Amino acid sequence: MRRGSAQRLSPGCHPASPSTATGTTRRSEARALARRYGVLSVEPETRHELHTTRTPEFLGLDRGGGFVTSSDSDGDVVVGVLDTGVWPERKSFDDAGFGPVPVSWRGECEEGKDFTPAAACNRKLVGARSFYRGYEASMGPMDESKETRSPRDNDGHGTHTSTTVAGSAVPDASLLGYAAGTARGMSSRARVAVYKVCWVGGCFSSDILAGMDKAVEDGCGVLSLSLGGRVADYYRDSIAIGAFTAMEKGVFVSCSAGNAGPVPTSLSNVAPWITTVGAGTLDRDFPAYVVLGNGENYTGATLYGGDPLPSSPLELVYAGNVTNTTNGNLCMLGTLLLEKVAGKIVLCDRGINSRVQKGYVVSEAGGAGMVLANSAGNGEELVADAHLLPATGVGEKAGNAIRSYLFSDPSPTATIVFGGTKVRVRPSPVVAAFSSRGPNTITRAILKPDVIAPGVNILAGWTGAVGPTGLAVDARRTEFNIISGTSMSCPHVSGLAALLKGAHPEWSPAAIRSALMTTAYAAYPSGDSIIDAATGRAATPFDLGAGHVDPPRAMDPGLIYDLTVDDYLDFLCASNYTPFRIASLTKRSNFTCDATRTYAVSELNYPSFAVAFPATASDVVVGDATTVKHRRTLTNVGRPGTYKATVRAWAGTEAGGVKVAVEPSELSFTEVGERRGYTVRFSAAGQPSGTTGFGRLEWSDGEHVVASPLAFTWK
């Protein structure tokens, strides 16, 4: 192997059978492989998890004023979706009205079990591949009674994400009558290529990396990955490695932030060349009301589509009182007593097993209905589910009130009234409680997530292999499904990136991300900050990054923060990466940092600012102020104009007493492509460790507002 073609390999690619190779043998094989000429590094296989129509209207894609929802230029963009595969028969992949496949497309539609290229792929779904060598090397031969070695989606997640990205318009879409209307993807004229890298046992790093490399080679212009794993340094992170190669080729990569919120520092996919997406709500709910025997009623959410409950109230019982196990309150399999549940409505607590499985457990025990109460970690966030029995989920406060009534009334009763679909709900958006949060644990000076997008109760295409709950016992089959997660918000941004790339083919991946970030909004029209569902208080940049995406404004951002491959290499040097680590990440075996240069992470031309100050040893603020300097460069992509800088406090939060000086505070641009630099000095005295503060830097010419979030920490 020539040194110039050095590759990064995983032991998962080795043909040795996992049933015969011991751990010791594998380690010795890995060491031997690492010593081979041309191999940069060998890393252990890592397992990743999937991060599981009103959004076009909610995002303003149907708004007037010259913003076209999709155009012929989008048809030149192919979005590669790395996920669980595709159910190609869905109407969302109809290619009526599409022209020839772009000549730049070099991909394939692979044949496999239950997957015939001639029938599966067309001018809309232009490619489909599957990657499973890493999976089988780690887990053993695939059980083809549960899944197939083909791009066929037996899970549903991949069909949902790919149709969210670029599904063709389908009228009269709904899930069991909920969310009725025309369903379409964010860039309905873009093409789709699917890369099946996720299986029953998970998504394995070598398969993900192989899929990303192949997607770039095939000619994808955007990659969408609604999956993630443990946070690792960039040179050990297969997604970061694959995304770096994609970025070099001009490919935009968006990834889900994860569903481990609201815990701080819980997000993944944090490399600065990846656009990291958190989740927010829509202005649409699916209410179901719990009416108690004392006359009180509480609003929950559901997607139950069967027969309603009887008009007369039923006996209400608490799961923890109708079980013979200590965790029976969670309604886990086999924990409820038939003789105490039959014909009654059961109050279950959220946690451990899935929400829909709890309903199945109640149904199997003969229960007539279920009320599912949030825990403190879920707060007041309502996520709707297509339950198998009459059921609704309620927030923590409502759950506590219902539980209190149940324990205090000698004969508690209840019923559930189903409210269908409700739109124009306020406030919206709200940051989803499950959406993973910053700060970024790998590079504190890079603020993540970058933005949030719709990720709660999203309608999109679904597999024909399983029902809307995904449970094996669910015999229902639906064209569409409504599910939630940052897995749903990521493809929204991927589709918007395809729109922007189609309209501005000269823009780099960094330019597209900048346009989405600097035009995002962090406050409602009233001026109040977007709310965090987990706390009910103002969300911060650690929750939503720059804010919620606003596509019409992103189409004409005025100015952008651009980045090149060399800028990212400087960033790696500033991060004290050794030549070996840089080679592992970038495949540049001969690159070394310039020993005569001074590198700084604060020099990376990122559209946000994360500033760390030293903390005091006590709760008393002492000592002189510390000043931290960041440099940025803005590029004009709009009309000539003069932009003036304004620094504002983040609505609803404290700024931490930070003084911000922008030099110069005025920038003039006379032509497209012109670049102007500026420096920001942040000064603050010491604060107790863990203190945070937030602000917002805005450049405006009176027409455009180019905004960046500011996040301050003391540690």
Rosetta blueprint (number, residue, H / E / L):
1 M L
2 R L
3 R H
4 G H
5 S H
6 A L
7 Q E
8 R E
9 L E
10 S L
11 P H
12 G H
13 C H
14 H L
15 P L
16 A L
17 S L
18 P L
19 S L
20 T L
21 A L
22 T L
23 G H
24 T H
25 T H
26 R H
27 R H
28 S H
29 E H
30 A H
31 R H
32 A H
33 L H
34 A H
35 R L
36 R L
37 Y L
38 G L
39 V E
40 L E
41 S E
42 V E
43 E L
44 P L
45 E L
46 T L
47 R E
48 H E
49 E E
50 L E
51 H L
52 T L
53 T L
54 R L
55 T H
56 P H
57 E H
58 F H
59 L L
60 G L
61 L L
62 D L
63 R L
64 G L
65 G L
66 G L
67 F L
68 V L
69 T L
70 S L
71 S L
72 D H
73 S H
74 D H
75 G H
76 D H
77 V L
78 V E
79 V E
80 G E
81 V E
82 L E
83 D E
84 T L
85 G L
86 V E
87 W L
88 P L
89 E L
90 R L
91 K H
92 S H
93 F H
94 D L
95 D L
96 A L
97 G L
98 F L
99 G L
100 P L
101 V L
102 P L
103 V L
104 S L
105 W L
106 R L
107 G L
108 E L
109 C E
110 E L
111 E L
112 G E
113 K L
114 D L
115 F E
116 T L
117 P H
118 A H
119 A H
120 A H
121 C L
122 N L
123 R L
124 K L
125 L E
126 V E
127 G E
128 A E
129 R E
130 S E
131 F L
132 Y L
133 R H
134 G H
135 Y H
136 E H
137 A H
138 S H
139 M H
140 G L
141 P L
142 M L
143 D L
144 E L
145 S L
146 K L
147 E L
148 T L
149 R L
150 S L
151 P L
152 R E
153 D L
154 N L
155 D L
156 G L
157 H H
158 G H
159 T H
160 H H
161 T H
162 S H
163 T H
164 T H
165 V H
166 A H
167 G L
168 S L
169 A L
170 V E
171 P E
172 D E
173 A E
174 S E
175 L E
176 L L
177 G L
178 Y E
179 A E
180 A E
181 G E
182 T E
183 A E
184 R L
185 G L
186 M L
187 S L
188 S L
189 R L
190 A L
191 R E
192 V E
193 A E
194 V E
195 Y E
196 K E
197 V L
198 C E
199 W E
200 V L
201 G L
202 G E
203 C E
204 F E
205 S H
206 S H
207 D H
208 I H
209 L H
210 A H
211 G H
212 M H
213 D H
214 K H
215 A H
216 V H
217 E H
218 D H
219 G L
220 C L
221 G L
222 V E
223 L E
224 S E
225 L E
226 S L
227 L E
228 G E
229 G L
230 R L
231 V L
232 A L
233 D L
234 Y H
235 Y H
236 R H
237 D L
238 S H
239 I H
240 A H
241 I H
242 G H
243 A H
244 F H
245 T H
246 A H
247 M H
248 E H
249 K L
250 G L
251 V L
252 F E
253 V E
254 S E
255 C E
256 S E
257 A L
258 G L
259 N L
260 A L
261 G L
262 P L
263 V L
264 P L
265 T L
266 S L
267 L L
268 S L
269 N L
270 V L
271 A L
272 P L
273 W L
274 I L
275 T E
276 T E
277 V E
278 G E
279 A E
280 G E
281 T L
282 L L
283 D L
284 R E
285 D E
286 F L
287 P E
288 A E
289 Y E
290 V E
291 V E
292 L E
293 G L
294 N L
295 G L
296 E L
297 N E
298 Y E
299 T E
300 G E
301 A E
302 T L
303 L L
304 Y L
305 G L
306 G L
307 D L
308 P L
309 L L
310 P L
311 S L
312 S L
313 P L
314 L E
315 E E
316 L E
317 V E
318 Y E
319 A H
320 G H
321 N H
322 V L
323 T E
324 N L
325 T L
326 T L
327 N L
328 G H
329 N H
330 L H
331 C L
332 M L
333 L L
334 G L
335 T L
336 L E
337 L L
338 L H
339 E H
340 K H
341 V H
342 A L
343 G L
344 K L
345 I E
346 V E
347 L E
348 C E
349 D E
350 R L
351 G L
352 I L
353 N L
354 S L
355 R H
356 V H
357 Q H
358 K H
359 G H
360 Y H
361 V H
362 V H
363 S H
364 E H
365 A L
366 G L
367 G L
368 A L
369 G E
370 M E
371 V E
372 L E
373 A E
374 N L
375 S L
376 A L
377 G L
378 N L
379 G L
380 E L
381 E L
382 L L
383 V L
384 A L
385 D L
386 A L
387 H L
388 L L
389 L L
390 P L
391 A E
392 T E
393 G E
394 V E
395 G L
396 E H
397 K H
398 A H
399 G H
400 N H
401 A H
402 I H
403 R H
404 S H
405 Y H
406 L H
407 F H
408 S H
409 D L
410 P L
411 S L
412 P L
413 T E
414 A E
415 T E
416 I E
417 V E
418 F E
419 G L
420 G L
421 T L
422 K E
423 V E
424 R L
425 V L
426 R L
427 P L
428 S L
429 P L
430 V E
431 V E
432 A L
433 A L
434 F L
435 S L
436 S L
437 R L
438 G L
439 P L
440 N L
441 T L
442 I L
443 T L
444 R L
445 A L
446 I L
447 L L
448 K L
449 P L
450 D L
451 V E
452 I E
453 A E
454 P E
455 G L
456 V L
457 N L
458 I E
459 L E
460 A E
461 G E
462 W L
463 T L
464 G L
465 A L
466 V L
467 G L
468 P L
469 T L
470 G L
471 L L
472 A L
473 V L
474 D L
475 A L
476 R L
477 R L
478 T L
479 E L
480 F E
481 N E
482 I E
483 I E
484 S L
485 G L
486 T H
487 S H
488 M H
489 S H
490 C H
491 P H
492 H H
493 V H
494 S H
495 G H
496 L H
497 A H
498 A H
499 L H
500 L H
501 K H
502 G H
503 A H
504 H L
505 P L
506 E L
507 W L
508 S L
509 P H
510 A H
511 A H
512 I H
513 R H
514 S H
515 A H
516 L H
517 M H
518 T H
519 T L
520 A L
521 Y E
522 A L
523 A E
524 Y L
525 P L
526 S L
527 G L
528 D L
529 S E
530 I L
531 I E
532 D E
533 A L
534 A L
535 T L
536 G L
537 R L
538 A E
539 A L
540 T L
541 P H
542 F H
543 D H
544 L H
545 G L
546 A L
547 G L
548 H E
549 V L
550 D L
551 P H
552 P H
553 R H
554 A H
555 M L
556 D L
557 P L
558 G L
559 L E
560 I E
561 Y L
562 D L
563 L L
564 T L
565 V H
566 D H
567 D H
568 Y H
569 L H
570 D H
571 F H
572 L H
573 C H
574 A H
575 S L
576 N L
577 Y L
578 T L
579 P H
580 F H
581 R H
582 I H
583 A H
584 S H
585 L H
586 T H
587 K L
588 R L
589 S L
590 N L
591 F L
592 T L
593 C L
594 D L
595 A L
596 T L
597 R L
598 T L
599 Y L
600 A L
601 V H
602 S H
603 E H
604 L L
605 N L
606 Y L
607 P L
608 S L
609 F E
610 A E
611 V E
612 A E
613 F E
614 P L
615 A E
616 T E
617 A L
618 S L
619 D L
620 V L
621 V L
622 V L
623 G L
624 D L
625 A L
626 T E
627 T E
628 V E
629 K E
630 H E
631 R E
632 R E
633 T E
634 L E
635 T E
636 N E
637 V L
638 G L
639 R L
640 P L
641 G E
642 T E
643 Y E
644 K E
645 A E
646 T E
647 V E
648 R E
649 A E
650 W L
651 A L
652 G L
653 T L
654 E L
655 A L
656 G L
657 G L
658 V L
659 K E
660 V E
661 A E
662 V E
663 E E
664 P L
665 S L
666 E E
667 L E
668 S E
669 F E
670 T L
671 E L
672 V L
673 G L
674 E L
675 R E
676 R E
677 G E
678 Y E
679 T E
680 V E
681 R E
682 F E
683 S E
684 A E
685 A L
686 G L
687 Q E
688 P E
689 S L
690 G L
691 T L
692 T E
693 G E
694 F E
695 G E
696 R E
697 L E
698 E E
699 W E
700 S E
701 D L
702 G L
703 E L
704 H L
705 V E
706 V E
707 A E
708 S E
709 P E
710 L E
711 A E
712 F E
713 T E
714 W E
715 K L
